[in-house]
Amino acid sequence: QVQLVESGGGLVQPGGSLRLSCAASGYIFSIATMGWYRQPPGKQRELVATITSGGSTNYADSVKGRSTISRDNAKNTVYLQMNSLKPEDTAVYYCRAWREVLNYWGQGTQVTVSS
């Protein structure tokens, strides 16, 4: 069974940085597109960034220039480096893996940006 486990969330001050990690198990990782999504309190889940199996990336306008998504296929891990964090970045961040009709989500990790 495919499992995605996020880590690296926590409390950070505005302007700070953090790196989220998503460790994957199962067969899907090397062939899947991976993505980070977030759900702010009281709002819908939204796309943050994606990275294909070949390394192509896309970012939401809200994080473009401040965030970098990357993957290490040898470690079955995808990362989201976030810099210059803002209070509006506060959300539960979810890792997603998908390939054709297959789709998996992690359990989420809380990111709180506050002074």
MMTF fields as JSON, N, C-alpha, C and O atoms, coordinates in Angstrom:
{
  "mmtfVersion": "1.0.0",
  "mmtfProducer": "UNKNOWN",
  "numBonds": 459,
  "numAtoms": 460,
  "numGroups": 115,
  "numChains": 1,
  "numModels": 1,
  "chainsPerModel": [1],
  "groupsPerChain": [115],
  "chainIdList": ["A"],
  "bondAtomList": [4, 2, 8, 6, 12, 10, 16, 14, 20, 18, 24, 22, 28, 26, 32, 30, 36, 34, 40, 38, 44, 42, 48, 46, 52, 50, 56, 54, 60, 58, 64, 62, 68, 66, 72, 70, 76, 74, 80, 78, 84, 82, 88, 86, 92, 90, 96, 94, 100, 98, 104, 102, 108, 106, 112, 110, 116, 114, 120, 118, 124, 122, 128, 126, 132, 130, 136, 134, 140, 138, 144, 142, 148, 146, 152, 150, 156, 154, 160, 158, 164, 162, 168, 166, 172, 170, 176, 174, 180, 178, 184, 182, 188, 186, 192, 190, 196, 194, 200, 198, 204, 202, 208, 206, 212, 210, 216, 214, 220, 218, 224, 222, 228, 226, 232, 230, 236, 234, 240, 238, 244, 242, 248, 246, 252, 250, 256, 254, 260, 258, 264, 262, 268, 266, 272, 270, 276, 274, 280, 278, 284, 282, 288, 286, 292, 290, 296, 294, 300, 298, 304, 302, 308, 306, 312, 310, 316, 314, 320, 318, 324, 322, 328, 326, 332, 330, 336, 334, 340, 338, 344, 342, 348, 346, 352, 350, 356, 354, 360, 358, 364, 362, 368, 366, 372, 370, 376, 374, 380, 378, 384, 382, 388, 386, 392, 390, 396, 394, 400, 398, 404, 402, 408, 406, 412, 410, 416, 414, 420, 418, 424, 422, 428, 426, 432, 430, 436, 434, 440, 438, 444, 442, 448, 446, 452, 450, 456, 454],
  "bondOrderList": [1, 1, 1, 1, 1, 1, 1, 1, 1, 1, 1, 1, 1, 1, 1, 1, 1, 1, 1, 1, 1, 1, 1, 1, 1, 1, 1, 1, 1, 1, 1, 1, 1, 1, 1, 1, 1, 1, 1, 1, 1, 1, 1, 1, 1, 1, 1, 1, 1, 1, 1, 1, 1, 1, 1, 1, 1, 1, 1, 1, 1, 1, 1, 1, 1, 1, 1, 1, 1, 1, 1, 1, 1, 1, 1, 1, 1, 1, 1, 1, 1, 1, 1, 1, 1, 1, 1, 1, 1, 1, 1, 1, 1, 1, 1, 1, 1, 1, 1, 1, 1, 1, 1, 1, 1, 1, 1, 1, 1, 1, 1, 1, 1, 1],
  "groupList": [{"groupName": "GLN", "atomNameList": ["N", "CA", "C", "O"], "elementList": ["N", "C", "C", "O"], "formalChargeList": [0, 0, 0, 0], "bondAtomList": [1, 0, 2, 1, 3, 2], "bondOrderList": [1, 1, 2], "singleLetterCode": "Q", "chemCompType": "L-PEPTIDE LINKING"}, {"groupName": "VAL", "atomNameList": ["N", "CA", "C", "O"], "elementList": ["N", "C", "C", "O"], "formalChargeList": [0, 0, 0, 0], "bondAtomList": [1, 0, 2, 1, 3, 2], "bondOrderList": [1, 1, 2], "singleLetterCode": "V", "chemCompType": "L-PEPTIDE LINKING"}, {"groupName": "LEU", "atomNameList": ["N", "CA", "C", "O"], "elementList": ["N", "C", "C", "O"], "formalChargeList": [0, 0, 0, 0], "bondAtomList": [1, 0, 2, 1, 3, 2], "bondOrderList": [1, 1, 2], "singleLetterCode": "L", "chemCompType": "L-PEPTIDE LINKING"}, {"groupName": "GLU", "atomNameList": ["N", "CA", "C", "O"], "elementList": ["N", "C", "C", "O"], "formalChargeList": [0, 0, 0, 0], "bondAtomList": [1, 0, 2, 1, 3, 2], "bondOrderList": [1, 1, 2], "singleLetterCode": "E", "chemCompType": "L-PEPTIDE LINKING"}, {"groupName": "SER", "atomNameList": ["N", "CA", "C", "O"], "elementList": ["N", "C", "C", "O"], "formalChargeList": [0, 0, 0, 0], "bondAtomList": [1, 0, 2, 1, 3, 2], "bondOrderList": [1, 1, 2], "singleLetterCode": "S", "chemCompType": "L-PEPTIDE LINKING"}, {"groupName": "GLY", "atomNameList": ["N", "CA", "C", "O"], "elementList": ["N", "C", "C", "O"], "formalChargeList": [0, 0, 0, 0], "bondAtomList": [1, 0, 2, 1, 3, 2], "bondOrderList": [1, 1, 2], "singleLetterCode": "G", "chemCompType": "PEPTIDE LINKING"}, {"groupName": "PRO", "atomNameList": ["N", "CA", "C", "O"], "elementList": ["N", "C", "C", "O"], "formalChargeList": [0, 0, 0, 0], "bondAtomList": [1, 0, 2, 1, 3, 2], "bondOrderList": [1, 1, 2], "singleLetterCode": "P", "chemCompType": "L-PEPTIDE LINKING"}, {"groupName": "ARG", "atomNameList": ["N", "CA", "C", "O"], "elementList": ["N", "C", "C", "O"], "formalChargeList": [0, 0, 0, 0], "bondAtomList": [1, 0, 2, 1, 3, 2], "bondOrderList": [1, 1, 2], "singleLetterCode": "R", "chemCompType": "L-PEPTIDE LINKING"}, {"groupName": "CYS", "atomNameList": ["N", "CA", "C", "O"], "elementList": ["N", "C", "C", "O"], "formalChargeList": [0, 0, 0, 0], "bondAtomList": [1, 0, 2, 1, 3, 2], "bondOrderList": [1, 1, 2], "singleLetterCode": "C", "chemCompType": "L-PEPTIDE LINKING"}, {"groupName": "ALA", "atomNameList": ["N", "CA", "C", "O"], "elementList": ["N", "C", "C", "O"], "formalChargeList": [0, 0, 0, 0], "bondAtomList": [1, 0, 2, 1, 3, 2], "bondOrderList": [1, 1, 2], "singleLetterCode": "A", "chemCompType": "L-PEPTIDE LINKING"}, {"groupName": "TYR", "atomNameList": ["N", "CA", "C", "O"], "elementList": ["N", "C", "C", "O"], "formalChargeList": [0, 0, 0, 0], "bondAtomList": [1, 0, 2, 1, 3, 2], "bondOrderList": [1, 1, 2], "singleLetterCode": "Y", "chemCompType": "L-PEPTIDE LINKING"}, {"groupName": "ILE", "atomNameList": ["N", "CA", "C", "O"], "elementList": ["N", "C", "C", "O"], "formalChargeList": [0, 0, 0, 0], "bondAtomList": [1, 0, 2, 1, 3, 2], "bondOrderList": [1, 1, 2], "singleLetterCode": "I", "chemCompType": "L-PEPTIDE LINKING"}, {"groupName": "PHE", "atomNameList": ["N", "CA", "C", "O"], "elementList": ["N", "C", "C", "O"], "formalChargeList": [0, 0, 0, 0], "bondAtomList": [1, 0, 2, 1, 3, 2], "bondOrderList": [1, 1, 2], "singleLetterCode": "F", "chemCompType": "L-PEPTIDE LINKING"}, {"groupName": "THR", "atomNameList": ["N", "CA", "C", "O"], "elementList": ["N", "C", "C", "O"], "formalChargeList": [0, 0, 0, 0], "bondAtomList": [1, 0, 2, 1, 3, 2], "bondOrderList": [1, 1, 2], "singleLetterCode": "T", "chemCompType": "L-PEPTIDE LINKING"}, {"groupName": "MET", "atomNameList": ["N", "CA", "C", "O"], "elementList": ["N", "C", "C", "O"], "formalChargeList": [0, 0, 0, 0], "bondAtomList": [1, 0, 2, 1, 3, 2], "bondOrderList": [1, 1, 2], "singleLetterCode": "M", "chemCompType": "L-PEPTIDE LINKING"}, {"groupName": "TRP", "atomNameList": ["N", "CA", "C", "O"], "elementList": ["N", "C", "C", "O"], "formalChargeList": [0, 0, 0, 0], "bondAtomList": [1, 0, 2, 1, 3, 2], "bondOrderList": [1, 1, 2], "singleLetterCode": "W", "chemCompType": "L-PEPTIDE LINKING"}, {"groupName": "LYS", "atomNameList": ["N", "CA", "C", "O"], "elementList": ["N", "C", "C", "O"], "formalChargeList": [0, 0, 0, 0], "bondAtomList": [1, 0, 2, 1, 3, 2], "bondOrderList": [1, 1, 2], "singleLetterCode": "K", "chemCompType": "L-PEPTIDE LINKING"}, {"groupName": "ASN", "atomNameList": ["N", "CA", "C", "O"], "elementList": ["N", "C", "C", "O"], "formalChargeList": [0, 0, 0, 0], "bondAtomList": [1, 0, 2, 1, 3, 2], "bondOrderList": [1, 1, 2], "singleLetterCode": "N", "chemCompType": "L-PEPTIDE LINKING"}, {"groupName": "ASP", "atomNameList": ["N", "CA", "C", "O"], "elementList": ["N", "C", "C", "O"], "formalChargeList": [0, 0, 0, 0], "bondAtomList": [1, 0, 2, 1, 3, 2], "bondOrderList": [1, 1, 2], "singleLetterCode": "D", "chemCompType": "L-PEPTIDE LINKING"}],
  "groupTypeList": [0, 1, 0, 2, 1, 3, 4, 5, 5, 5, 2, 1, 0, 6, 5, 5, 4, 2, 7, 2, 4, 8, 9, 9, 4, 5, 10, 11, 12, 4, 11, 9, 13, 14, 5, 15, 10, 7, 0, 6, 6, 5, 16, 0, 7, 3, 2, 1, 9, 13, 11, 13, 4, 5, 5, 4, 13, 17, 10, 9, 18, 4, 1, 16, 5, 7, 4, 13, 11, 4, 7, 18, 17, 9, 16, 17, 13, 1, 10, 2, 0, 14, 17, 4, 2, 16, 6, 3, 18, 13, 9, 1, 10, 10, 8, 7, 9, 15, 7, 3, 1, 2, 17, 10, 15, 5, 0, 5, 13, 0, 1, 13, 1, 4, 4],
  "groupIdList": [1, 2, 3, 4, 5, 6, 7, 8, 9, 10, 11, 12, 13, 14, 15, 16, 17, 18, 19, 20, 21, 22, 23, 24, 25, 26, 27, 28, 29, 30, 31, 32, 33, 34, 35, 36, 37, 38, 39, 40, 41, 42, 43, 44, 45, 46, 47, 48, 49, 50, 51, 52, 53, 54, 55, 56, 57, 58, 59, 60, 61, 62, 63, 64, 65, 66, 67, 68, 69, 70, 71, 72, 73, 74, 75, 76, 77, 78, 79, 80, 81, 82, 83, 84, 85, 86, 87, 88, 89, 90, 91, 92, 93, 94, 95, 96, 97, 98, 99, 100, 101, 102, 103, 104, 105, 106, 107, 108, 109, 110, 111, 112, 113, 114, 115],
  "secStructList": [7, 7, 3, 3, 3, 3, 3, 7, 7, 3, 3, 3, 7, 6, 6, 7, 7, 3, 3, 3, 3, 3, 3, 3, 3, 1, 6, 6, 4, 4, 4, 1, 3, 3, 3, 3, 3, 3, 3, 7, 6, 6, 1, 7, 7, 3, 3, 3, 3, 3, 3, 7, 6, 6, 7, 7, 3, 3, 3, 7, 6, 6, 6, 6, 6, 6, 3, 3, 3, 3, 3, 3, 4, 4, 4, 6, 3, 3, 3, 3, 3, 3, 7, 1, 7, 7, 4, 4, 4, 7, 3, 3, 3, 3, 3, 3, 3, 3, 3, 6, 6, 3, 3, 3, 3, 7, 7, 7, 3, 3, 3, 3, 3, 7, 7],
  "xCoordList": [0.841, 0.0, 0.888, 1.911, 0.494, 1.23, 0.923, -0.238, 1.97, 1.832, 2.668, 3.802, 2.102, 2.788, 2.762, 1.692, 3.925, 4.027, 4.76, 5.941, 4.044, 4.633, 5.295, 4.895, 6.315, 6.97, 7.617, 7.719, 8.049, 8.747, 7.929, 8.457, 6.651, 5.822, 6.092, 6.83, 5.484, 5.648, 5.38, 4.811, 5.795, 5.617, 6.863, 7.976, 6.674, 7.788, 7.38, 6.213, 8.333, 8.059, 7.935, 8.535, 7.168, 7.123, 8.519, 9.356, 8.753, 10.065, 10.989, 12.064, 10.582, 11.4, 11.263, 10.569, 11.933, 11.956, 11.732, 11.972, 11.277, 11.207, 11.211, 10.97, 11.486, 11.471, 10.57, 10.795, 9.56, 8.671, 9.184, 9.762, 8.968, 9.353, 8.153, 7.271, 8.131, 7.109, 7.807, 8.361, 7.775, 8.388, 7.336, 6.274, 7.633, 6.689, 7.148, 8.342, 6.186, 6.446, 5.55, 4.519, 5.948, 5.185, 5.799, 6.825, 5.158, 5.715, 5.567, 6.256, 4.688, 4.263, 5.275, 5.236, 6.169, 6.927, 7.695, 7.597, 8.441, 9.333, 8.604, 9.194, 7.351, 6.598, 5.517, 4.832, 5.359, 4.249, 4.638, 5.784, 3.645, 3.745, 3.473, 2.548, 4.27, 4.123, 3.712, 4.086, 2.95, 2.519, 2.356, 2.163, 2.439, 2.115, 0.869, 0.766, -0.056, -1.27, -1.372, -0.708, -2.187, -2.395, -3.846, -4.544, -4.272, -5.626, -5.568, -5.392, -5.716, -5.767, -7.025, -7.997, -7.025, -8.215, -9.44, -9.412, -10.504, -11.749, -11.786, -12.756, -10.755, -10.696, -10.535, -10.273, -10.697, -10.548, -9.081, -8.205, -8.842, -7.5, -7.065, -7.852, -5.813, -5.304, -3.931, -3.177, -3.633, -2.345, -1.236, -1.403, -0.103, 1.09, 2.129, 2.598, 2.486, 3.511, 3.418, 2.924, 3.894, 3.95, 5.302, 5.991, 5.664, 6.879, 6.614, 6.138, 6.922, 6.697, 7.816, 8.821, 7.623, 8.655, 9.943, 11.026, 9.826, 10.987, 11.595, 12.622, 10.969, 11.536, 10.964, 11.436, 9.961, 9.336, 8.486, 7.773, 8.556, 7.878, 6.89, 7.029, 5.895, 4.932, 4.601, 4.622, 4.291, 4.023, 2.787, 2.485, 2.081, 1.013, 1.598, 2.703, 0.852, 1.338, 1.653, 2.559, 0.917, 1.082, 2.422, 2.865, 3.071, 4.344, 5.49, 6.641, 5.199, 6.234, 7.303, 7.0, 8.543, 9.656, 10.084, 11.169, 9.26, 9.569, 9.725, 10.221, 9.307, 9.257, 9.946, 10.013, 10.454, 11.083, 10.647, 10.836, 10.07, 9.732, 10.826, 11.322, 11.191, 12.214, 11.912, 11.098, 12.563, 12.363, 13.672, 14.546, 13.785, 14.925, 14.362, 13.917, 14.384, 13.782, 14.498, 13.874, 15.792, 16.535, 16.072, 16.152, 15.586, 15.101, 13.589, 13.028, 12.927, 11.459, 10.887, 9.959, 11.448, 11.066, 10.909, 11.708, 9.877, 9.675, 9.735, 9.292, 10.285, 10.499, 9.814, 9.588, 9.494, 9.033, 9.799, 9.567, 10.705, 11.435, 10.654, 10.357, 10.323, 9.566, 10.354, 10.795, 10.522, 11.244, 10.328, 9.243, 10.783, 10.019, 8.57, 7.651, 8.379, 7.038, 6.183, 6.664, 4.914, 3.941, 2.831, 2.609, 2.132, 1.015, -0.005, -0.603, -0.212, -1.16, -0.693, -1.46, 0.546, 1.022, 0.569, 0.753, -0.012, -0.496, -1.553, -2.549, -1.329, -2.233, -1.75, -0.637, -2.603, -2.171, -1.675, -2.395, -0.464, 0.151, 0.087, 0.449, -0.378, -0.573, 0.299, 0.485, 0.818, 1.557, 0.619, -0.228, 0.775, -0.05, 0.822, 1.807, 0.446, 1.087, 0.013, -0.986, 0.216, -0.745, -0.101, 0.909, -0.722, -0.276, -1.484, -2.053, -1.863, -3.048, -4.232, -4.637, -4.796, -5.973, -5.634, -6.534, -4.364, -3.951, -3.761, -3.224, -4.203, -4.139, -4.033, -4.831, -3.038, -2.812, -2.506, -1.916, -2.919, -2.691, -2.026, -2.285, -1.166, -0.623, -1.585, -2.677, -1.178, -2.054, -2.005, -2.876, -1.016, -0.881, 0.055, 0.232, 0.653, 1.493, 1.174, 1.049, 1.044, 0.624, 1.797, 2.865, 1.582, 2.517, 1.808, 0.758, 2.384, 1.829, 2.882, 3.978, 2.546, 3.451, 2.899, 1.875, 3.581, 3.1, 4.258, 5.202, 4.171, 5.16, 4.744, 5.473],
  "yCoordList": [-1.177, 0.0, 1.242, 1.284, 2.235, 3.479, 4.301, 4.471, 4.807, 5.669, 6.925, 6.86, 8.061, 9.339, 9.942, 10.088, 10.295, 10.822, 12.147, 12.207, 13.216, 14.547, 14.821, 14.283, 15.668, 16.12, 17.47, 17.904, 18.124, 19.387, 20.612, 21.725, 20.43, 21.561, 22.03, 21.398, 23.143, 23.698, 25.18, 25.733, 25.815, 27.25, 27.982, 27.648, 28.98, 29.769, 31.235, 31.555, 32.115, 33.54, 34.063, 33.503, 35.124, 35.734, 36.073, 36.576, 35.788, 35.985, 34.799, 34.775, 33.821, 32.646, 31.638, 31.869, 30.517, 29.459, 28.109, 27.933, 27.175, 25.794, 24.892, 25.333, 23.638, 22.644, 21.496, 20.832, 21.275, 20.15, 18.944, 19.076, 17.78, 16.539, 15.619, 15.619, 14.848, 13.835, 12.549, 12.432, 11.599, 10.304, 9.338, 9.179, 8.704, 7.815, 6.373, 6.074, 5.505, 4.08, 3.491, 4.065, 2.349, 1.729, 1.968, 2.635, 1.416, 1.399, 2.694, 2.9, 3.565, 4.67, 5.81, 6.563, 5.95, 7.187, 7.545, 8.676, 6.623, 6.932, 7.317, 7.95, 6.951, 7.234, 8.277, 8.652, 8.743, 9.621, 11.089, 11.469, 11.896, 13.322, 13.548, 12.963, 14.388, 14.694, 16.152, 17.007, 16.414, 17.775, 18.104, 17.23, 19.384, 19.913, 20.782, 21.634, 20.559, 21.339, 21.867, 21.365, 22.861, 23.361, 23.773, 24.129, 23.714, 24.092, 25.036, 24.595, 26.336, 27.285, 27.082, 26.502, 27.546, 27.396, 28.016, 29.172, 27.248, 27.742, 27.901, 28.439, 27.448, 27.6, 26.256, 25.236, 26.275, 25.063, 24.727, 25.59, 23.465, 23.03, 23.616, 23.68, 24.041, 24.674, 24.127, 23.659, 24.198, 23.743, 24.694, 25.913, 24.132, 24.911, 24.723, 25.696, 23.478, 23.189, 21.741, 20.895, 21.456, 20.091, 19.838, 20.764, 18.579, 18.162, 16.812, 15.887, 16.703, 15.462, 14.475, 14.807, 13.262, 12.248, 12.648, 12.201, 13.487, 13.971, 15.237, 15.703, 15.805, 16.962, 18.308, 19.341, 18.322, 19.588, 20.104, 19.332, 21.403, 21.985, 23.059, 23.705, 23.231, 24.312, 24.81, 24.049, 26.111, 26.732, 27.598, 28.202, 27.645, 28.614, 30.016, 30.222, 30.973, 32.35, 32.845, 33.658, 32.362, 32.835, 32.455, 33.098, 31.43, 30.982, 31.078, 30.834, 31.426, 31.508, 32.516, 33.636, 32.1, 32.947, 32.78, 33.225, 32.151, 31.935, 30.462, 30.119, 29.597, 28.176, 27.375, 27.787, 26.227, 25.307, 23.888, 23.415, 23.22, 21.818, 20.992, 21.347, 19.906, 19.033, 17.601, 17.352, 16.672, 15.271, 14.526, 14.847, 13.534, 12.634, 11.238, 10.61, 10.758, 9.463, 8.32, 7.319, 8.465, 7.434, 7.295, 6.214, 8.39, 8.378, 8.347, 8.364, 8.301, 8.303, 9.46, 9.282, 10.634, 11.79, 13.018, 13.255, 13.787, 15.066, 16.151, 15.946, 17.302, 18.386, 19.655, 19.857, 20.49, 21.835, 22.797, 22.853, 23.547, 24.584, 25.881, 26.331, 26.48, 27.717, 28.783, 28.576, 29.916, 31.041, 32.25, 32.273, 33.246, 34.488, 34.203, 34.729, 33.381, 32.937, 34.084, 34.998, 34.009, 35.02, 34.384, 33.177, 35.165, 34.602, 33.889, 32.903, 34.365, 33.721, 32.366, 31.656, 32.002, 30.661, 29.634, 28.433, 30.093, 29.192, 28.251, 28.696, 26.961, 25.964, 24.581, 24.407, 23.611, 22.231, 21.908, 22.103, 21.423, 21.111, 19.614, 18.807, 19.261, 17.87, 17.496, 18.285, 16.312, 15.73, 14.861, 14.153, 14.922, 14.139, 13.457, 14.021, 12.243, 11.504, 10.992, 10.425, 11.19, 10.653, 10.231, 10.782, 9.24, 8.699, 8.086, 7.101, 8.678, 8.247, 8.194, 9.235, 7.028, 6.926, 6.739, 6.699, 6.626, 6.448, 7.796, 8.729, 7.891, 9.14, 8.856, 8.1, 9.468, 9.237, 10.553, 11.46, 10.639, 11.812, 11.421, 10.349, 12.299, 12.14, 12.662, 13.13, 12.579, 12.965, 14.455, 14.968, 15.14, 16.566, 16.922, 16.156, 18.097, 18.64, 20.121, 20.847, 20.557, 21.924, 22.884, 22.65, 23.964, 25.078, 26.308, 26.702, 26.909, 28.119, 29.215, 29.063, 30.311, 31.446, 32.569, 33.172, 32.835, 33.817, 34.303, 33.562, 35.548, 36.104, 35.954, 36.374],
  "zCoordList": [0.0, 0.0, 0.0, 0.683, -0.76, -0.814, 0.431, 0.804, 1.066, 2.223, 2.024, 1.549, 2.388, 2.333, 3.722, 4.314, 4.252, 5.6, 5.558, 5.217, 5.91, 5.927, 7.272, 8.304, 7.235, 8.446, 8.179, 7.031, 9.238, 9.112, 9.432, 9.444, 9.691, 10.051, 11.463, 12.219, 11.802, 13.127, 13.138, 12.197, 14.213, 14.394, 13.933, 14.341, 13.085, 12.581, 12.549, 12.324, 12.772, 12.752, 11.323, 10.406, 11.128, 9.797, 9.303, 10.052, 8.032, 7.447, 7.576, 6.977, 8.348, 8.552, 7.438, 6.447, 7.613, 6.609, 7.263, 8.458, 6.477, 6.901, 5.682, 4.558, 5.924, 4.857, 5.258, 6.27, 4.461, 4.657, 3.889, 2.81, 4.454, 3.808, 3.697, 4.556, 2.65, 2.455, 2.066, 0.973, 2.961, 2.718, 2.199, 2.801, 1.092, 0.441, 0.526, 0.521, 0.601, 0.509, -0.563, -0.914, -1.075, -2.128, -3.497, -3.633, -4.49, -5.83, -6.601, -7.6, -6.159, -6.993, -7.108, -8.081, -6.148, -6.051, -7.32, -7.798, -7.861, -8.969, -10.247, -11.123, -10.37, -11.585, -11.387, -12.338, -10.172, -9.849, -9.915, -9.672, -10.251, -9.986, -8.504, -7.939, -7.885, -6.474, -6.323, -7.126, -5.3, -5.071, -3.611, -2.766, -3.34, -2.026, -2.136, -3.018, -1.243, -1.13, 0.288, 1.194, 0.475, 1.82, 2.007, 1.058, 3.253, 3.612, 4.806, 5.941, 4.551, 5.662, 6.492, 6.007, 7.725, 8.566, 7.909, 7.486, 7.828, 7.28, 5.78, 5.246, 5.08, 3.634, 2.943, 3.582, 1.627, 0.841, 0.618, 0.688, 0.351, 0.032, -1.303, -2.248, -1.376, -2.57, -2.935, -2.081, -4.209, -4.71, -4.292, -4.335, -3.889, -3.593, -4.693, -5.284, -4.964, -5.953, -6.38, -5.635, -7.584, -8.085, -8.722, -9.148, -8.78, -9.468, -10.107, -9.449, -11.387, -12.105, -11.83, -11.201, -12.312, -12.163, -12.873, -12.499, -13.895, -14.612, -14.051, -14.544, -13.016, -12.35, -12.757, -12.284, -13.619, -13.985, -12.837, -12.195, -12.576, -11.424, -11.828, -12.867, -10.986, -11.101, -9.708, -8.741, -9.616, -8.327, -8.397, -9.426, -7.288, -7.158, -7.111, -6.609, -7.634, -7.633, -6.225, -6.04, -5.245, -3.883, -3.266, -2.313, -3.789, -3.231, -4.219, -3.856, -5.449, -6.471, -6.067, -5.658, -6.187, -5.8, -4.361, -3.986, -3.546, -2.14, -1.798, -0.724, -2.699, -2.407, -3.493, -4.651, -3.095, -4.028, -3.701, -2.581, -4.674, -4.518, -5.184, -6.253, -4.552, -5.096, -4.698, -3.809, -5.354, -5.013, -5.1, -5.906, -4.259, -4.254, -4.432, -3.471, -5.654, -5.936, -5.219, -4.868, -5.004, -4.297, -2.858, -2.276, -2.284, -0.907, -0.819, 0.277, -1.961, -1.995, -1.184, -0.395, -1.388, -0.598, -1.48, -2.386, -1.206, -1.853, -0.786, 0.344, -1.149, -0.211, -0.686, -1.879, 0.266, -0.025, 0.87, 2.078, 0.276, 0.986, 0.87, -0.237, 1.992, 2.009, 2.75, 3.88, 2.103, 2.668, 2.755, 2.172, 3.488, 3.64, 3.99, 3.362, 4.979, 5.332, 5.847, 6.518, 5.516, 5.879, 6.704, 6.603, 7.514, 8.271, 7.392, 7.824, 6.176, 5.289, 4.772, 4.121, 5.051, 4.741, 5.773, 5.575, 6.856, 7.892, 7.321, 6.752, 7.476, 6.917, 7.311, 7.807, 7.082, 7.093, 5.694, 4.715, 5.599, 4.318, 4.065, 4.92, 2.876, 2.5, 1.314, 0.387, 1.358, 0.254, -0.578, -0.034, -1.891, -2.796, -3.835, -4.31, -4.177, -5.247, -6.185, -5.743, -7.476, -8.419, -9.726, -10.165, -10.321, -11.583, -12.272, -11.801, -13.386, -14.105, -13.145, -12.628, -12.891, -12.039, -10.563, -9.724, -10.241, -8.855, -8.182, -8.778, -6.942, -6.211, -4.716, -4.161, -4.067, -2.643, -1.955, -2.542, -0.702, 0.13, 1.432, 1.979, 1.925, 3.254, 4.298, 3.974, 5.553, 6.651, 6.962, 7.664, 6.458, 6.663, 7.796, 8.742, 7.687, 8.741, 8.901, 7.915, 10.134, 10.426, 10.318, 10.883, 9.586, 9.528, 10.067, 9.56, 11.091, 11.676, 11.619, 12.159, 10.967, 10.833, 11.7, 11.381, 12.784, 13.744, 14.595, 14.868, 15.007, 15.91, 17.362, 18.26]
}
